[in-house]
Every structure is written in structure tokens, then in C-alpha cells.
Amino acid sequence: MKHIITAVFVSTALVFTALASPAAAALSGYYDSAEKIATILSSSAVADAVRQAPVGSISNTGTRKDGASEWQVRTQECDLTVYLIPVLPEGPGKTTYLLEAPGGCE
């Protein structure tokens, strides 16, 4: 009986430890991608760079050497490259992103 109680206690402690770990607070790949796309679509810098043209597609095109995600925003007349730099939370929470739009549409 003592071994069963010990096993239950250890199992419960492991479950609570796993739930409290930072990995448990991470977003799934789907929600992280949605966060990135929302950052791009809500950016006035992107809207100005594409001259308020309707967006045809947004796609992830790679990773810059410094780790920033490279994304391409396509409109009918322009392909705009933007970069998303991760901003990690200080505690539990989701990663947010800073946007760099180094170019524009000519």
C-alpha cells in the first residue's frame, strides 16, 4: 500500500511539474502562425508600403541569419518582404513579434 501511495504522489507531482513548465505555455504552431499573420495585417507600415492595395497572399519564405522570420506579402502589383522578430514574454505567455518592413513597393 505504501508503494501505491508513493507512486500516486510521484505521478501527480510530475503532472503538475509538466503543467507549470514554460513549454506548457507555448502556443501551437497554428496559433503562433496566426499571431505572425495578424502582426503583419495589423501593421500600418505594411499597409503604407503596399499603398493600401488588397492583399493576395501572405507566406513564410524563410529565416534571416539573425533568426527573424521572413514573410512575403503579395498584392497584384507588389511583392513586399517583411521580417518578424520574436519578443519572448518575461514569464508565462505567448511570443509576440516586432515587424521590420525594410522596403516598399515602387
C-alpha positions, 0 to 999 in steps of 0.5 A: 500500500505504501508503494501505491501511495508513493507512486500516486504522489510521484505521478501527480507531482510530475503532472503538475511539474509538466503543467507549470513548465514554460513549454506548457505555455507555448502556443501551437504552431497554428496559433503562433502562425496566426499571431505572425499573420495578424502582426503583419495585417495589423501593421500600418507600415505594411499597409503604407508600403503596399499603398493600401492595395488588397492583399493576395497572399501572405507566406513564410519564405524563410529565416534571416541569419539573425533568426527573424522570420521572413514573410512575403506579402503579395498584392497584384502589383507588389511583392513586399518582404517583411521580417518578424522578430520574436519578443519572448514574454518575461514569464508565462505567455505567448511570443509576440513579434516586432515587424521590420518592413525594410522596403516598399513597393515602387 
